[in-house]
Amino acid sequence: MRRAWLCRCVALLALMFSARSALAQLTPHIELRPPSGTAGIAVAMRDVLTEKPFDELLRNGFPTSLHFRAEVWTEGRWFDEVVDRAEWDVRVTYDLLDRTYDVFRISRAGLTPLGTYAHFADARAASELVFTPSLNYPTGKKGYVTVRVDVVTLDNTDLAEMQRWLKGEAKPAVQGKRNPGTALTNGLRTLVSRLLGGEARHFDKQSAVMVF
């Protein structure tokens, strides 16, 4: 049992370092498309997911969540001011029974399915679909839009579940009852968080100044 647990730890560490290597090859970034016609700024998160590492995490019950926050700012003589804000989430999960990936968006309008896919590459593409948040722009004023994206792979509860998976007790569950008593050691918990961005990875982007 101890040897199996050590093997799982080694496999996990190899997965984490391969994730870091893959992320280094691509540059995750926020794409902002300027307003067009009556539509406001469109937003997409690019290249934040990599094929193998995130795929393996999803297949072992750890969903990926992208939290977006867009703010409309107006320029002032002394201070800039936020005049509107919109938040939404894009979530990627894996169905162990159907062996498919589900992608959906949660916004002010409610839950919007973005598709069910047999391949992770297709699910990743769906997570990068452009979205135009509902924002109010002050007509005739000069300002800009900022976007922040938080990418969460493993939250604190998921990290506790990972210990059970490493020990071979059970696979992590996306839904259902969790055991709050299980926990990784502080050292491994910190290592997982730092290498995989388990707590969160943050990205920021600001548009050019424009007249709304």
C-alpha positions in Angstrom: 0.0 0.0 0.0 2.8 2.4 0.9 4.6 1.6 -2.3 1.5 2.2 -4.3 0.9 5.6 -2.6 4.5 6.6 -3.4 4.0 5.7 -7.0 1.0 7.8 -7.2 2.8 10.7 -5.6 5.6 10.4 -8.2 3.1 10.2 -11.0 1.4 13.3 -9.6 4.6 15.3 -9.4 5.5 14.3 -13.0 2.1 15.5 -14.1 2.5 18.8 -12.3 5.9 19.5 -13.8 4.7 18.5 -17.3 1.9 21.0 -16.8 4.4 23.7 -16.0 6.4 22.8 -19.0 3.4 22.9 -21.3 2.3 26.2 -20.0 5.7 27.6 -20.6 5.4 26.8 -24.3 2.2 28.7 -24.7 1.4 32.1 -23.4 -2.1 32.3 -21.8 -3.7 35.6 -22.5 -7.0 37.4 -22.5 -8.3 38.5 -25.9 -10.4 41.6 -26.1 -12.3 42.5 -29.2 -13.4 46.2 -29.5 -17.1 47.1 -29.6 -18.9 46.5 -32.9 -22.1 48.1 -33.8 -24.5 47.8 -30.9 -22.4 45.1 -29.2 -19.9 45.8 -26.5 -16.5 44.5 -25.9 -16.1 40.7 -26.5 -13.9 38.6 -24.3 -12.1 35.2 -24.6 -9.4 33.4 -22.6 -6.8 31.9 -24.8 -4.2 29.0 -24.3 -4.8 28.6 -20.6 -5.5 24.9 -20.8 -3.0 22.4 -22.1 -3.8 19.1 -23.6 -2.5 16.3 -21.4 -2.1 17.7 -17.8 -5.5 19.3 -17.6 -7.1 16.4 -19.4 -5.8 14.0 -16.8 -7.0 16.1 -13.9 -10.4 16.3 -15.4 -10.5 12.6 -15.9 -9.7 12.1 -12.3 -12.6 14.3 -11.1 -11.1 17.8 -10.9 -13.0 20.3 -12.9 -11.5 23.5 -14.2 -13.3 26.8 -13.6 -12.6 30.1 -15.3 -14.0 33.1 -13.5 -14.3 36.4 -15.5 -14.8 39.9 -14.2 -15.1 42.8 -16.6 -15.3 46.4 -15.5 -16.1 49.6 -17.4 -14.0 52.6 -16.3 -14.4 56.2 -17.1 -11.4 58.6 -17.0 -11.7 61.4 -14.5 -9.7 64.5 -13.9 -8.3 63.1 -10.6 -9.5 59.6 -10.4 -10.9 57.0 -12.8 -14.3 55.5 -11.8 -15.9 52.1 -12.3 -19.4 52.6 -13.8 -20.4 49.0 -14.4 -19.2 45.4 -13.8 -20.1 42.0 -15.1 -19.0 38.5 -13.9 -19.4 35.1 -15.4 -17.9 31.6 -15.2 -16.9 29.0 -17.7 -16.6 25.5 -16.3 -15.2 22.3 -17.8 -16.1 18.9 -16.2 -15.7 15.3 -17.2 -18.5 12.7 -17.0 -16.9 9.4 -15.9 -19.9 7.4 -17.0 -20.3 8.8 -20.5 -16.6 9.6 -20.9 -17.5 13.0 -22.2 -16.5 16.6 -21.4 -19.2 19.1 -20.5 -18.6 22.9 -20.9 -21.0 25.5 -19.7 -21.1 29.2 -18.9 -22.9 30.9 -15.9 -23.7 34.5 -16.3 -26.5 37.0 -15.5 -28.6 35.3 -18.1 -28.3 32.0 -16.3 -26.6 28.7 -17.3 -25.7 28.3 -21.0 -24.5 24.9 -22.2 -21.5 25.2 -24.5 -21.6 21.6 -25.6 -20.7 18.0 -24.7 -17.5 16.6 -26.3 -15.8 13.3 -26.7 -12.3 14.9 -27.0 -10.6 17.3 -24.7 -9.3 19.5 -27.5 -12.9 20.2 -28.5 -13.9 21.0 -24.9 -10.9 23.3 -24.6 -11.9 25.1 -27.8 -15.4 25.6 -26.4 -14.0 27.1 -23.2 -12.3 29.7 -25.4 -15.5 30.8 -27.2 -15.8 34.6 -27.4 -18.4 36.1 -25.0 -19.9 39.6 -25.0 -20.8 40.5 -21.4 -23.8 42.7 -20.7 -22.3 46.0 -19.7 -23.5 49.6 -19.7 -21.3 52.1 -21.4 -21.6 55.8 -20.6 -22.3 57.4 -24.0 -19.9 60.1 -25.1 -17.5 59.6 -22.2 -13.8 58.5 -22.5 -12.8 55.3 -20.8 -11.7 51.7 -21.0 -12.6 48.1 -20.0 -10.5 45.9 -17.7 -10.9 42.1 -17.5 -9.6 39.8 -14.9 -9.7 36.0 -15.2 -9.1 33.6 -12.3 -8.4 30.0 -13.4 -9.0 27.5 -10.6 -8.1 23.9 -11.0 -8.0 22.6 -7.4 -9.7 24.3 -4.5 -9.0 23.4 -0.9 -11.7 20.8 -0.8 -10.4 19.2 -4.0 -6.9 19.1 -2.5 -8.2 17.1 0.4 -9.9 14.7 -2.0 -6.6 14.2 -3.9 -5.0 12.7 -0.8 -7.6 9.9 -0.9 -6.9 9.4 -4.6 -3.2 9.2 -4.0 -3.7 6.6 -1.4 -5.9 4.6 -3.6 -8.9 4.9 -1.3 -11.2 6.4 -3.9 -11.3 8.6 -7.0 -12.0 12.3 -6.4 -15.7 13.2 -6.9 -16.9 16.2 -8.8 -20.2 16.0 -6.9 -21.4 14.2 -3.8 -20.4 14.0 -0.2 -16.8 14.9 0.7 -14.8 13.9 3.8 -13.7 17.2 5.4 -11.4 15.3 7.7 -9.0 14.2 5.0 -6.1 16.6 4.1 -2.8 16.7 2.4 0.2 17.5 4.4 1.0 21.2 4.3 4.1 20.6 2.2 2.4 18.7 -0.5 -0.7 20.9 -0.4 1.5 24.0 -1.0 3.5 22.2 -3.8 0.3 21.2 -5.6 -1.1 24.7 -5.3 2.0 26.4 -6.6 2.8 24.1 -9.5 -0.7 23.7 -10.8 -2.2 26.9 -9.7 -4.4 25.0 -7.4 -5.6 28.0 -5.5 -5.9 30.2 -8.6 -4.0 31.7 -11.4 -4.8 35.3 -12.3 -4.7 37.1 -15.7 -5.5 40.8 -16.3 -6.1 42.8 -19.5 -7.0 46.4 -20.2 -8.5 47.7 -23.4 -7.3 50.8 -25.2 -8.9 54.1 -24.1 -11.9 54.8 -26.2 -15.0 57.1 -26.4 -18.1 55.1 -25.6 
